[in-house]
């Protein structure tokens, strides 16, 4: 089994942070910081680890935020070396997962002293180039939208792709692990100008963030996403089409008529669909093979988007569906075809498997057409 994701933040992370902060500011109390940050660290989940380290930073850095921010910035590694998924806190300076805690420290200090908002944003601009500041900027945007939105607009033209990505990712209404921006859930339109500017960005990570931002909007306002497609899909480049397709994924799975129509897909499947699953009993760590047989009864070709939902057994014995991408194809009149897919049941850090009957349902163009299942032992 792979090492738990939470262990990316560990005692070595704390020790390295202490060393670099002490180099940047010789008065930094290494021992106190390591004691506070490392207390019971192995027993904490990932977010709790990041928050405990942030509390230790708050306790050990100067009370004057200008001094504290300057120390943090001096301790950072050169910009652009590791990216959002990095975990490198090495001899070059601070980067990787420790930056989550550094950003949280900044957000806490700004919450305590709102007059430090602009200095805090300046620090987040530096931090995001060593990992990401997408979590830290959210409470600032929630509490000071009139001041933060114009900064995000400026950042959307920043030379650093990491900063441009932050403008989109940090303002997503429903960022996983992040504070929900309820004002943007209710009305996402303040982000429109920013997203329009970034959807054709040269950097793929920036474009992917825009796609995820638009997908967030689609969850609460499907018609707004359909409107966006009407406006921005016509004559779109290949890169923008890929972005918009990813942004449409939730509504495609739901079979939203306007969105399906925008992609040239629509209508109920006219034909027969049969799903087979083998083996019928499998252990955690194994796999099942899905076999989907289709036969068209239509008089014209049908463009099909096919997904399948695995209804996982939960700890309470109920079922929780998770949708997976299946196939996209065009089926000619009267055509028959057989599609196969291997589905892994290996443990992953984001899902715990429980024994019991698991139903698999196949949806074509958002409508369920077949189901089968297996027993997980």
ChimeraX attribute file (.defattr): number of C-alpha atoms within 10 A of each C-alpha:
attribute: neighborCount
match mode: 1-to-1
recipient: residues
	/A:1	8
	/A:2	7
	/A:3	9
	/A:4	12
	/A:5	12
	/A:6	16
	/A:7	15
	/A:8	18
	/A:9	23
	/A:10	18
	/A:11	16
	/A:12	13
	/A:13	23
	/A:14	21
	/A:15	17
	/A:16	19
	/A:17	28
	/A:18	23
	/A:19	21
	/A:20	25
	/A:21	24
	/A:22	16
	/A:23	15
	/A:24	18
	/A:25	18
	/A:26	11
	/A:27	12
	/A:28	19
	/A:29	15
	/A:30	18
	/A:31	11
	/A:32	14
	/A:33	23
	/A:34	22
	/A:35	12
	/A:36	19
	/A:37	25
	/A:38	20
	/A:39	15
	/A:40	11
	/A:41	20
	/A:42	14
	/A:43	9
	/A:44	14
	/A:45	14
	/A:46	17
	/A:47	13
	/A:48	13
	/A:49	24
	/A:50	25
	/A:51	17
	/A:52	19
	/A:53	28
	/A:54	25
	/A:55	19
	/A:56	19
	/A:57	25
	/A:58	19
	/A:59	14
	/A:60	17
	/A:61	21
	/A:62	15
	/A:63	11
	/A:64	10
	/A:65	17
	/A:66	13
	/A:67	12
	/A:68	20
	/A:69	22
	/A:70	14
	/A:71	20
	/A:72	24
	/A:73	19
	/A:74	17
	/A:75	22
	/A:76	22
	/A:77	22
	/A:78	15
	/A:79	16
	/A:80	15
	/A:81	15
	/A:82	17
	/A:83	19
	/A:84	20
	/A:85	11
	/A:86	15
	/A:87	19
	/A:88	22
	/A:89	24
	/A:90	15
	/A:91	10
	/A:92	13
	/A:93	21
	/A:94	30
	/A:95	31
	/A:96	26
	/A:97	22
	/A:98	24
	/A:99	27
	/A:100	24
	/A:101	24
	/A:102	29
	/A:103	26
	/A:104	24
	/A:105	26
	/A:106	30
	/A:107	25
	/A:108	19
	/A:109	20
	/A:110	20
	/A:111	15
	/A:112	10
	/A:113	11
	/A:114	16
	/A:115	10
	/A:116	16
	/A:117	19
	/A:118	14
	/A:119	17
	/A:120	24
	/A:121	22
	/A:122	13
	/A:123	20
	/A:124	27
	/A:125	21
	/A:126	19
	/A:127	29
	/A:128	28
	/A:129	27
	/A:130	31
	/A:131	26
	/A:132	29
	/A:133	32
	/A:134	25
	/A:135	22
	/A:136	27
	/A:137	26
	/A:138	24
	/A:139	20
	/A:140	22
	/A:141	18
	/A:142	17
	/A:143	12
	/A:144	13
	/A:145	15
	/A:146	10
	/A:147	13
	/A:148	20
	/A:149	18
	/A:150	12
	/A:151	15
	/A:152	23
	/A:153	19
	/A:154	13
	/A:155	21
	/A:156	25
	/A:157	16
	/A:158	15
	/A:159	9
	/A:160	17
	/A:161	22
	/A:162	27
	/A:163	27
	/A:164	27
	/A:165	31
	/A:166	26
	/A:167	31
	/A:168	28
	/A:169	25
	/A:170	26
	/A:171	27
	/A:172	28
	/A:173	28
	/A:174	22
	/A:175	18
	/A:176	9
	/A:177	8
	/A:178	16
	/A:179	18
	/A:180	17
	/A:181	19
	/A:182	12
	/A:183	13
	/A:184	19
	/A:185	17
	/A:186	12
	/A:187	13
	/A:188	22
	/A:189	13
	/A:190	13
	/A:191	20
	/A:192	12
	/A:193	11
	/A:194	23
	/A:195	22
	/A:196	13
	/A:197	13
	/A:198	23
	/A:199	23
	/A:200	17
	/A:201	21
	/A:202	11
	/A:203	15
	/A:204	15
	/A:205	16
	/A:206	23
	/A:207	24
	/A:208	22
	/A:209	24
	/A:210	29
	/A:211	25
	/A:212	23
	/A:213	23
	/A:214	28
	/A:215	25
	/A:216	23
	/A:217	24
	/A:218	20
	/A:219	16
	/A:220	17
	/A:221	16
	/A:222	20
	/A:223	16
	/A:224	15
	/A:225	23
	/A:226	20
	/A:227	14
	/A:228	16
	/A:229	20
	/A:230	13
	/A:231	11
	/A:232	15
	/A:233	17
	/A:234	10
	/A:235	9
	/A:236	13
	/A:237	12
	/A:238	9
	/A:239	15
	/A:240	18
	/A:241	18
	/A:242	15
	/A:243	22
	/A:244	26
	/A:245	18
	/A:246	17
	/A:247	24
	/A:248	28
	/A:249	17
	/A:250	17
	/A:251	21
	/A:252	25
	/A:253	22
	/A:254	17
	/A:255	22
	/A:256	18
	/A:257	16
	/A:258	20
	/A:259	25
	/A:260	21
	/A:261	14
	/A:262	16
	/A:263	16
	/A:264	11
	/A:265	20
	/A:266	22
	/A:267	16
	/A:268	15
	/A:269	23
	/A:270	16
	/A:271	16
	/A:272	13
	/A:273	20
	/A:274	15
	/A:275	20
	/A:276	19
	/A:277	21
	/A:278	15
	/A:279	14
	/A:280	15
	/A:281	16
	/A:282	16
	/A:283	14
	/A:284	15
	/A:285	12
	/A:286	14
	/A:287	16
	/A:288	20
	/A:289	15
	/A:290	20
	/A:291	16
	/A:292	18
	/A:293	16
	/A:294	20
	/A:295	19
	/A:296	20
	/A:297	17
	/A:298	15
	/A:299	10
	/A:300	12
	/A:301	14
	/A:302	22
	/A:303	19
	/A:304	21
	/A:305	22
	/A:306	21
	/A:307	22
	/A:308	23
	/A:309	20
	/A:310	20
	/A:311	18
	/A:312	23
	/A:313	20
	/A:314	16
	/A:315	11
	/A:316	7
	/A:317	12
	/A:318	10
	/A:319	16
	/A:320	12
	/A:321	16
	/A:322	11
	/A:323	16
	/A:324	14
	/A:325	12
	/A:326	16
	/A:327	14
	/A:328	14
	/A:329	10
	/A:330	12
	/A:331	18
	/A:332	16
	/A:333	16
	/A:334	15
	/A:335	14
	/A:336	15
	/A:337	11
	/A:338	12
	/A:339	12
	/A:340	15
	/A:341	13
	/A:342	12
	/A:343	14
	/A:344	12
	/A:345	16
	/A:346	14
	/A:347	14
	/A:348	14
	/A:349	11
	/A:350	7
	/A:351	11
	/A:352	13
	/A:353	18
	/A:354	16
	/A:355	16
	/A:356	17
	/A:357	18
	/A:358	20
	/A:359	18
	/A:360	23
	/A:361	20
	/A:362	24
	/A:363	23
	/A:364	26
	/A:365	25
	/A:366	24
	/A:367	17
	/A:368	17
	/A:369	18
	/A:370	18
	/A:371	19
	/A:372	17
	/A:373	21
	/A:374	18
	/A:375	14
	/A:376	19
	/A:377	12
